[in-house]
Amino acid sequence: GGGLYLDSDNFEGSQVQSPAVQGNTAGAGAQNVAVRPQSLALVDSGSFVTNFNNRAGAYLPAQVNVSGLHNLPCGGLLVQAVLDQQWFLGVNKTGEDGVTLINIKVQVLPGAHNITFSLLDNSITIVAVATLVVRGCVPGEVSLSNDTCEACPTGRFSLNPSNSSCDACPANAECPGKAAIVPLLGFWHSSATSIQ
């Protein structure tokens, strides 16, 4: 039993690993040592995501690390994600290692957007901000709504990304999906982006 909450930086990381605190079972988030959170950072995703494609059911995984004094992990804390300081995207609790994974479902209009990660505890104001650049639909995809692009399946195609549905494959051609139209043997078309 018992636990340590270290609110000062007047200690060495090795001191909290001493035999006096090993085997201790108390603490926030099942940790033996708790420290005040000082840093919140994205893991392995940098701070900039480009060319994100809105697809129905698509998620953007965000791994967030919360650490305190001497980079000790802060477990058991709730981390939230908010889009453009307006829309709540999700929340998850950090593990003993101070890391959490938030699978974010983002459906927004193309352009640059900010995702702000912060602790749900409003008394601690540390944040990490990631810029998300959402691309518009491209040939081979159709716009199901203003904020969702879907790729055309085998047997269908789209040369116009603003269409709301994929076109049927023309006669005497194969369509492996997306924007590809492949003429059958003995047939041709005037360009790779033409159905004629």
N, C-alpha and C positions, 0 to 999 in steps of 0.2 A: 504494500500500500504506500500511500504518500505520493507526492509529486513535487516537481520543481517548476516554478514559473519565473523565468529570468527576464527582468525588465531593464537590465543595465548591460552595457557592453564591457563591464569590468570582469571578464572571465575569459578563459581560453576554451576553445571547443573541446580540447582533450580533457578538461576538467569535468565536463558533463558525461564523459565516458568512463569515469573512475569507478572502482568497485563499489563505492558508496551509493551510486545511483543505478547500477546495473541490476536487473531483476525487478525494478520498480514497476508496478502494474497500474499506477494511477496517471492521470493526465488527460488533457483535452485530445479528443480524437484517438484515444488509445495509445498516446505517446507517453513516454516516461518523462520527457522534458518538454515544456511548452515555452515558447518565446513569442514576443510581440511580433506580428507580421511587419516586414519592412519592404518586401519586394514581391512583385507579381509580374511574371514574365511568360510569354508564349514559348513553348518548347517545340523545336524542329519545324516551325512554320514561319519563322521570321516575323516581320511585322507588316508584310505586304503580300496579298494574294491577288494574282492577276488572271485575267481570262476565265473567270468563274462562269460556268454555264448553269443557268437555272433550268433544272429538269424536275419534273414531277417526282417526288419521293427522294430527291438528292439531298444529302447532308454534307456539311462542311465540318470535319472533325477539328476541334481546337483543344490542344493539350496545354494546360496552364499550370505553372509551378509557383507556389507561394512559399517564401522563405523569410526567416527572421535574422536575428543577430548571428554573426559568424556563419551565415548561410545555412543555419539549421532549418530543417523542414517544419512547416506549420500544417499539421494534419487536423482534420475535423472541422475545417472552415468551409462555408458556402461561398462559391464563386459564381457570379452571374454574368451573362452576356447581354448587351443592349446595343441595338442597331441605331445609328444616327441619333443617339441620345433620346430616342422616342419609343422604340419597340423592343419589348422584352423578348429575348430569343431562347433563354434557357438558364438552368442553374444546376450545379452538381457540387458534391462535397469532396474536399481533398482527402487523400489517403494518408497513411502514416508517413509516406515519403514526400508529402506536401504537394503532390501532383493530382490533377483531376482531368478528366476528358469530358468535354461538352460537345455533343453532336448537334450542330446548329442547322436548322432548316431555314434557308434564306431564299425568299422569293421577292425580289425587288426589281425595279426598272433598271435597265442597263445604265452604267455610270460608276463613279467612285462613291463608296460608302464607308463609314467608320464603324467598327465593332469595338465597343469599350468593355473590357473585362474588369470587374471590381469585386470586392468582398461585399456580401449582402449586409454585413455589419456596417452600418453607416458611420459609426464612430471611428472607423479606420479608413482613411482615404488614400489608398494606393491603387493605381490603375495601370492597365496595359491597353494600348490602342492598336488595332490592326486595321489597315486599309484594305478593303475588298473592292476589286474592280470587276464588275459584272459585265460581260460582253453581251451584245445583242445576238439574235439568231443569225446563222450563216447559211449559205446554200447547202442543201441537204438536210436542213432542219425546217420545221414549221413553228409558227408562233401560236401556241394554244391559247394564250392570253397575253397581255402586255408584258408579263414578267416570267413566262415559261417557254422554253424551247425544247422540242422533241425531235430526235433524228428519225428520218424516214426508214422503215423496215425494208427487208428484202421484198422485191416485187412492186415497190413504190419508189417515188423520187420527188424531189422539189428543187427547182432552180430559183425560186423566189422565197426567201426566208420570211416574208410578211404574209404568206399564205397561212390559212388556219388548218389546212389538211394537206396530206401528201397526195400527189397525182398518181393515177394508175400507170403502170409501165406501158409504153406504146407498143403496138403490134410490131412484130419482127425485131424485138429487142429484149434484152435481159436487164433487169435493174437489181443490182446486188444491195441496194439501199443507199441512203443519203442522197447525193446529187448525181450518182453514176447511172449513165444510160449506155449500154453496150450493144451495138447492132449485132444481130445474128449473122452467121456466115453468109456471104453474098449480099449483104445490105450495108449501108453506110449512113452517116449523118454529117451535116456540114461543119459542125464543130462539137467539141466535147460538152458544150453547154447548150446544145440545140436538140430539139426532139424531131427535127426534120432531116 
